């Protein structure tokens, strides 16, 4: 069952944050059902503010549905995560879950320091952050280069300004043709 490893991970984060456990204690016994389509997780708030896997037979106080296609957006912008989900049930409990989702952070360096020491952990985490930034920068540069190629080198795409300029030129040409037609019409009438 997926709820057990998820609850263990969340409890690892909660163990360091007394403020988060205090928020959850207000909801002791309540069950949150997270429905991701392919997988569901049911968690129950324990008396100590930690969470545990909830039995399938008990009714959920709040159900949070998320589309798998929205997960990258949620991971990219945790502050707006709940704008991508559908909520049903206890609004106060859902608000608490949202607040915890925005503010609980995994301190990888602290966990790693227990295994390999403070200095190596700091260097590993700094290296991972640098690698992530490099990957993000590379992705951005690749996207810019592909766009430039498709706009300039092999024009498959058209810049919005070029479309606007073309539209203006077509309108100007149409007006010129109409003026020329009227002049020709006047010349034909005067020449008769």
Phi and psi restraints in degrees (value plus and minus 20) as a CYANA .aco file:
   2 UNK   PHI     -94.6   -54.6
   2 UNK   PSI     -42.7    -2.7
   3 UNK   PHI     -83.4   -43.4
   3 UNK   PSI     -53.4   -13.4
   4 UNK   PHI     -86.3   -46.3
   4 UNK   PSI     -70.3   -30.3
   5 UNK   PHI     -86.0   -46.0
   5 UNK   PSI     -53.3   -13.3
   6 UNK   PHI     -85.8   -45.8
   6 UNK   PSI     -64.1   -24.1
   7 UNK   PHI     -84.6   -44.6
   7 UNK   PSI     -57.4   -17.4
   8 UNK   PHI     -83.3   -43.3
   8 UNK   PSI     -61.0   -21.0
   9 UNK   PHI     -85.7   -45.7
   9 UNK   PSI     -65.2   -25.2
  10 UNK   PHI     -84.9   -44.9
  10 UNK   PSI     -61.4   -21.4
  11 UNK   PHI     -83.5   -43.5
  11 UNK   PSI     -52.8   -12.8
  12 UNK   PHI     -81.4   -41.4
  12 UNK   PSI     -61.4   -21.4
  13 UNK   PHI     -90.5   -50.5
  13 UNK   PSI     -61.4   -21.4
  14 UNK   PHI     -87.1   -47.1
  14 UNK   PSI     -51.0   -11.0
  15 UNK   PHI     -78.1   -38.1
  15 UNK   PSI     -50.1   -10.1
  16 UNK   PHI    -109.6   -69.6
  16 UNK   PSI     -32.4     7.6
  17 UNK   PHI    -141.0  -101.0
  17 UNK   PSI      74.3   114.3
  18 UNK   PHI     -85.3   -45.3
  18 UNK   PSI     -53.2   -13.2
  19 UNK   PHI     -82.2   -42.2
  19 UNK   PSI     -56.6   -16.6
  20 UNK   PHI     -90.5   -50.5
  20 UNK   PSI     -61.7   -21.7
  21 UNK   PHI     -84.2   -44.2
  21 UNK   PSI     -56.8   -16.8
  22 UNK   PHI     -83.9   -43.9
  22 UNK   PSI     -57.5   -17.5
  23 UNK   PHI     -86.3   -46.3
  23 UNK   PSI     -60.0   -20.0
  24 UNK   PHI     -93.4   -53.4
  24 UNK   PSI     -49.6    -9.6
  25 UNK   PHI     -78.4   -38.4
  25 UNK   PSI     -49.6    -9.6
  26 UNK   PHI     -84.8   -44.8
  26 UNK   PSI     -34.3     5.7
  27 UNK   PHI    -139.4   -99.4
  27 UNK   PSI       9.3    49.3
  28 UNK   PHI     -73.3   -33.3
  28 UNK   PSI     113.7   153.7
  29 UNK   PHI      67.0   107.0
  29 UNK   PSI     -31.2     8.8
  30 UNK   PHI     -99.4   -59.4
  30 UNK   PSI     130.9   170.9
  31 UNK   PHI    -137.0   -97.0
  31 UNK   PSI     113.0   153.0
  32 UNK   PHI    -130.1   -90.1
  32 UNK   PSI     110.2   150.2
  33 UNK   PHI    -131.6   -91.6
  33 UNK   PSI      96.3   136.3
  34 UNK   PHI    -122.8   -82.8
  34 UNK   PSI      98.7   138.7
  35 UNK   PHI    -133.8   -93.8
  35 UNK   PSI      88.9   128.9
  36 UNK   PHI    -122.7   -82.7
  36 UNK   PSI      -4.3    35.7
  37 UNK   PHI      65.4   105.4
  37 UNK   PSI     -92.0   -52.0
  38 UNK   PHI     -97.9   -57.9
  38 UNK   PSI     -49.1    -9.1
  39 UNK   PHI    -158.7  -118.7
  39 UNK   PSI     126.1   166.1
  40 UNK   PHI    -145.5  -105.5
  40 UNK   PSI     130.6   170.6
  41 UNK   PHI    -151.7  -111.7
  41 UNK   PSI     111.5   151.5
  42 UNK   PHI    -140.6  -100.6
  42 UNK   PSI      99.2   139.2
  43 UNK   PHI    -143.6  -103.6
  43 UNK   PSI     121.7   161.7
  44 UNK   PHI    -137.7   -97.7
  44 UNK   PSI     117.9   157.9
  45 UNK   PHI    -100.8   -60.8
  45 UNK   PSI     105.1   145.1
  46 UNK   PHI    -107.3   -67.3
  46 UNK   PSI     149.2   189.2
  47 UNK   PHI     -83.2   -43.2
  47 UNK   PSI     -44.6    -4.6
  48 UNK   PHI    -111.7   -71.7
  48 UNK   PSI     -14.2    25.8
  49 UNK   PHI      67.0   107.0
  49 UNK   PSI     -17.7    22.3
  50 UNK   PHI    -109.5   -69.5
  50 UNK   PSI     156.7   196.7
  51 UNK   PHI    -141.4  -101.4
  51 UNK   PSI     136.8   176.8
  52 UNK   PHI    -162.1  -122.1
  52 UNK   PSI     141.0   181.0
  53 UNK   PHI     -82.5   -42.5
  53 UNK   PSI     113.7   153.7
  54 UNK   PHI    -116.3   -76.3
  54 UNK   PSI     122.8   162.8
  55 UNK   PHI     -84.0   -44.0
  55 UNK   PSI     127.4   167.4
  56 UNK   PHI     -86.7   -46.7
  56 UNK   PSI     -47.0    -7.0
  57 UNK   PHI     -96.6   -56.6
  57 UNK   PSI     -38.9     1.1
  58 UNK   PHI    -104.3   -64.3
  58 UNK   PSI     121.4   161.4
  59 UNK   PHI     -91.6   -51.6
  59 UNK   PSI     121.8   161.8
  60 UNK   PHI    -102.1   -62.1
  60 UNK   PSI     122.1   162.1
  61 UNK   PHI    -101.1   -61.1
  61 UNK   PSI     -50.0   -10.0
  62 UNK   PHI    -162.5  -122.5
  62 UNK   PSI     119.5   159.5
  63 UNK   PHI    -138.8   -98.8
  63 UNK   PSI     109.0   149.0
  64 UNK   PHI    -139.0   -99.0
  64 UNK   PSI      93.8   133.8
  65 UNK   PHI    -125.1   -85.1
  65 UNK   PSI     114.5   154.5
  66 UNK   PHI    -155.0  -115.0
  66 UNK   PSI     120.5   160.5
  67 UNK   PHI    -102.7   -62.7
  67 UNK   PSI     118.7   158.7
  68 UNK   PHI     -79.9   -39.9
  68 UNK   PSI     -52.1   -12.1
  69 UNK   PHI     -87.7   -47.7
  69 UNK   PSI     -39.6     0.4
  70 UNK   PHI    -108.6   -68.6
  70 UNK   PSI     -29.7    10.3
  71 UNK   PHI     -77.6   -37.6
  71 UNK   PSI     -62.4   -22.4
  72 UNK   PHI     -80.8   -40.8
  72 UNK   PSI     -57.6   -17.6
  73 UNK   PHI     -85.8   -45.8
  73 UNK   PSI     -60.1   -20.1
  74 UNK   PHI     -85.3   -45.3
  74 UNK   PSI     -64.4   -24.4
  75 UNK   PHI     -86.5   -46.5
  75 UNK   PSI     -51.8   -11.8
  76 UNK   PHI     -95.0   -55.0
  76 UNK   PSI     -52.0   -12.0
  77 UNK   PHI    -157.0  -117.0
  77 UNK   PSI      59.4    99.4
  78 UNK   PHI     -83.2   -43.2
  78 UNK   PSI     -47.7    -7.7
  79 UNK   PHI     -84.9   -44.9
  79 UNK   PSI     -49.4    -9.4
  80 UNK   PHI    -126.3   -86.3
  80 UNK   PSI      -5.2    34.8
  81 UNK   PHI     -74.8   -34.8
  81 UNK   PSI     -62.2   -22.2
  82 UNK   PHI     -94.8   -54.8
  82 UNK   PSI     -28.0    12.0
  83 UNK   PHI     -98.0   -58.0
  83 UNK   PSI     -32.9     7.1
  84 UNK   PHI    -117.7   -77.7
  84 UNK   PSI     -22.4    17.6
  85 UNK   PHI    -132.3   -92.3
  85 UNK   PSI     144.1   184.1
  86 UNK   PHI    -129.7   -89.7
  86 UNK   PSI     108.0   148.0
  87 UNK   PHI    -130.9   -90.9
  87 UNK   PSI     123.0   163.0
  88 UNK   PHI    -159.7  -119.7
  88 UNK   PSI     111.7   151.7
  89 UNK   PHI      94.8   134.8
  89 UNK   PSI    -169.3  -129.3
  90 UNK   PHI     -81.3   -41.3
  90 UNK   PSI      88.1   128.1
  91 UNK   PHI     -86.7   -46.7
  91 UNK   PSI     -57.7   -17.7
  92 UNK   PHI     -85.3   -45.3
  92 UNK   PSI     -62.8   -22.8
  93 UNK   PHI     -84.2   -44.2
  93 UNK   PSI     -63.2   -23.2
  94 UNK   PHI     -82.6   -42.6
  94 UNK   PSI     -59.0   -19.0
  95 UNK   PHI     -84.3   -44.3
  95 UNK   PSI     -60.4   -20.4
  96 UNK   PHI     -83.3   -43.3
  96 UNK   PSI     -64.6   -24.6
  97 UNK   PHI     -81.0   -41.0
  97 UNK   PSI     -62.4   -22.4
  98 UNK   PHI     -80.9   -40.9
  98 UNK   PSI     -66.3   -26.3
  99 UNK   PHI     -80.4   -40.4
  99 UNK   PSI     -63.7   -23.7
 100 UNK   PHI     -86.0   -46.0
 100 UNK   PSI     -60.0   -20.0
 101 UNK   PHI     -81.5   -41.5
 101 UNK   PSI     -52.8   -12.8
 102 UNK   PHI    -100.4   -60.4
 102 UNK   PSI     -49.9    -9.9
 103 UNK   PHI    -130.9   -90.9
 103 UNK   PSI     -37.9     2.1
 104 UNK   PHI     -96.6   -56.6
 104 UNK   PSI     110.0   150.0
 105 UNK   PHI    -148.0  -108.0
 105 UNK   PSI     122.1   162.1
 106 UNK   PHI    -106.2   -66.2
 106 UNK   PSI     105.2   145.2
 107 UNK   PHI    -116.3   -76.3
 107 UNK   PSI      64.7   104.7
 108 UNK   PHI     -79.3   -39.3
 108 UNK   PSI     -56.3   -16.3
 109 UNK   PHI     -81.9   -41.9
 109 UNK   PSI     -61.1   -21.1
 110 UNK   PHI     -84.3   -44.3
 110 UNK   PSI     -64.7   -24.7
 111 UNK   PHI     -85.9   -45.9
 111 UNK   PSI     -60.0   -20.0
 112 UNK   PHI     -89.2   -49.2
 112 UNK   PSI     -54.3   -14.3
 113 UNK   PHI     -81.3   -41.3
 113 UNK   PSI     -52.8   -12.8
 114 UNK   PHI     -85.4   -45.4
 114 UNK   PSI     -48.2    -8.2
 115 UNK   PHI    -110.1   -70.1
 115 UNK   PSI     -61.7   -21.7
 116 UNK   PHI    -142.5  -102.5
 116 UNK   PSI     -23.0    17.0
 117 UNK   PHI      82.8   122.8
 117 UNK   PSI     143.6   183.6
 118 UNK   PHI     -86.5   -46.5
 118 UNK   PSI     -71.4   -31.4
 119 UNK   PHI     -86.3   -46.3
 119 UNK   PSI     -68.4   -28.4
 120 UNK   PHI     -81.8   -41.8
 120 UNK   PSI     -56.2   -16.2
 121 UNK   PHI     -83.7   -43.7
 121 UNK   PSI     -62.7   -22.7
 122 UNK   PHI     -80.8   -40.8
 122 UNK   PSI     -62.8   -22.8
 123 UNK   PHI     -89.4   -49.4
 123 UNK   PSI     -59.4   -19.4
 124 UNK   PHI     -83.9   -43.9
 124 UNK   PSI     -66.1   -26.1
 125 UNK   PHI     -85.4   -45.4
 125 UNK   PSI     -61.5   -21.5
 126 UNK   PHI     -82.3   -42.3
 126 UNK   PSI     -60.6   -20.6
 127 UNK   PHI     -84.2   -44.2
 127 UNK   PSI     -60.7   -20.7
 128 UNK   PHI     -85.7   -45.7
 128 UNK   PSI     -61.4   -21.4
 129 UNK   PHI     -83.1   -43.1
 129 UNK   PSI     -62.0   -22.0
 130 UNK   PHI     -84.3   -44.3
 130 UNK   PSI     -60.3   -20.3
 131 UNK   PHI     -84.2   -44.2
 131 UNK   PSI     -60.2   -20.2
 132 UNK   PHI     -85.5   -45.5
 132 UNK   PSI     -61.9   -21.9
 133 UNK   PHI     -85.2   -45.2
 133 UNK   PSI     -59.6   -19.6
 134 UNK   PHI     -83.6   -43.6
 134 UNK   PSI     -64.1   -24.1
 135 UNK   PHI     -82.4   -42.4
 135 UNK   PSI     -62.5   -22.5
 136 UNK   PHI     -84.4   -44.4
 136 UNK   PSI     -63.7   -23.7
 137 UNK   PHI     -84.8   -44.8
 137 UNK   PSI     -61.1   -21.1
 138 UNK   PHI     -84.1   -44.1
 138 UNK   PSI     -62.5   -22.5
 139 UNK   PHI     -80.8   -40.8
 139 UNK   PSI     -63.9   -23.9
 140 UNK   PHI     -83.0   -43.0
 140 UNK   PSI     -65.3   -25.3
 141 UNK   PHI     -85.3   -45.3
 141 UNK   PSI     -59.3   -19.3
 142 UNK   PHI     -82.8   -42.8
 142 UNK   PSI     -64.3   -24.3
 143 UNK   PHI     -81.8   -41.8
 143 UNK   PSI     -62.1   -22.1
 144 UNK   PHI     -84.4   -44.4
 144 UNK   PSI     -61.7   -21.7
 145 UNK   PHI     -86.7   -46.7
 145 UNK   PSI     -61.6   -21.6
 146 UNK   PHI     -83.4   -43.4
 146 UNK   PSI     -63.5   -23.5
 147 UNK   PHI     -82.5   -42.5
 147 UNK   PSI     -63.8   -23.8
 148 UNK   PHI     -82.6   -42.6
 148 UNK   PSI     -61.8   -21.8
 149 UNK   PHI     -81.5   -41.5
 149 UNK   PSI     -65.6   -25.6
 150 UNK   PHI     -92.6   -52.6
 150 UNK   PSI     -40.5    -0.5
 151 UNK   PHI    -110.7   -70.7
 151 UNK   PSI     -60.3   -20.3
 152 UNK   PHI    -128.8   -88.8
 152 UNK   PSI     -71.1   -31.1
 153 UNK   PHI     -92.4   -52.4
 153 UNK   PSI     -71.6   -31.6
 154 UNK   PHI    -147.4  -107.4
 154 UNK   PSI      65.8   105.8
 155 UNK   PHI     -81.5   -41.5
 155 UNK   PSI      68.9   108.9
 156 UNK   PHI    -118.4   -78.4
 156 UNK   PSI     -53.8   -13.8
 157 UNK   PHI    -124.8   -84.8
 157 UNK   PSI     137.9   177.9
 158 UNK   PHI    -145.3  -105.3
 158 UNK   PSI     116.3   156.3
 159 UNK   PHI     -89.8   -49.8
 159 UNK   PSI     123.2   163.2
 160 UNK   PHI     -76.9   -36.9
 160 UNK   PSI     -56.9   -16.9
 161 UNK   PHI     -85.5   -45.5
 161 UNK   PSI     -56.1   -16.1
 162 UNK   PHI     -86.1   -46.1
 162 UNK   PSI     -58.3   -18.3
 163 UNK   PHI     -85.2   -45.2
 163 UNK   PSI     -63.6   -23.6
 164 UNK   PHI     -83.3   -43.3
 164 UNK   PSI     -63.4   -23.4
 165 UNK   PHI     -82.5   -42.5
 165 UNK   PSI     -62.8   -22.8
 166 UNK   PHI     -82.2   -42.2
 166 UNK   PSI     -62.4   -22.4
 167 UNK   PHI     -81.9   -41.9
 167 UNK   PSI     -62.0   -22.0
 168 UNK   PHI     -83.3   -43.3
 168 UNK   PSI     -61.7   -21.7
 169 UNK   PHI     -84.9   -44.9
 169 UNK   PSI     -60.3   -20.3
 170 UNK   PHI     -83.9   -43.9
 170 UNK   PSI     -62.8   -22.8
 171 UNK   PHI     -82.8   -42.8
 171 UNK   PSI     -62.2   -22.2
 172 UNK   PHI     -83.7   -43.7
 172 UNK   PSI     -64.3   -24.3
 173 UNK   PHI     -83.4   -43.4
 173 UNK   PSI     -61.3   -21.3
 174 UNK   PHI     -79.8   -39.8
 174 UNK   PSI     -65.2   -25.2
 175 UNK   PHI     -83.0   -43.0
 175 UNK   PSI     -61.9   -21.9
 176 UNK   PHI     -82.9   -42.9
 176 UNK   PSI     -62.1   -22.1
 177 UNK   PHI     -84.2   -44.2
 177 UNK   PSI     -60.9   -20.9
 178 UNK   PHI     -83.5   -43.5
 178 UNK   PSI     -61.9   -21.9
 179 UNK   PHI     -84.1   -44.1
 179 UNK   PSI     -62.0   -22.0
 180 UNK   PHI     -84.2   -44.2
 180 UNK   PSI     -60.3   -20.3
 181 UNK   PHI     -82.9   -42.9
 181 UNK   PSI     -60.6   -20.6
 182 UNK   PHI     -86.6   -46.6
 182 UNK   PSI     -59.1   -19.1
 183 UNK   PHI     -83.8   -43.8
 183 UNK   PSI     -64.3   -24.3
 184 UNK   PHI     -82.8   -42.8
 184 UNK   PSI     -58.7   -18.7
 185 UNK   PHI     -83.7   -43.7
 185 UNK   PSI     -61.7   -21.7
 186 UNK   PHI     -84.8   -44.8
 186 UNK   PSI     -62.0   -22.0
 187 UNK   PHI     -83.6   -43.6
 187 UNK   PSI     -60.1   -20.1
 188 UNK   PHI     -85.6   -45.6
 188 UNK   PSI     -58.8   -18.8
 189 UNK   PHI     -89.5   -49.5
 189 UNK   PSI     -59.5   -19.5
 190 UNK   PHI     -94.5   -54.5
 190 UNK   PSI     -48.6    -8.6
 191 UNK   PHI     -98.5   -58.5
 191 UNK   PSI     -30.6     9.4
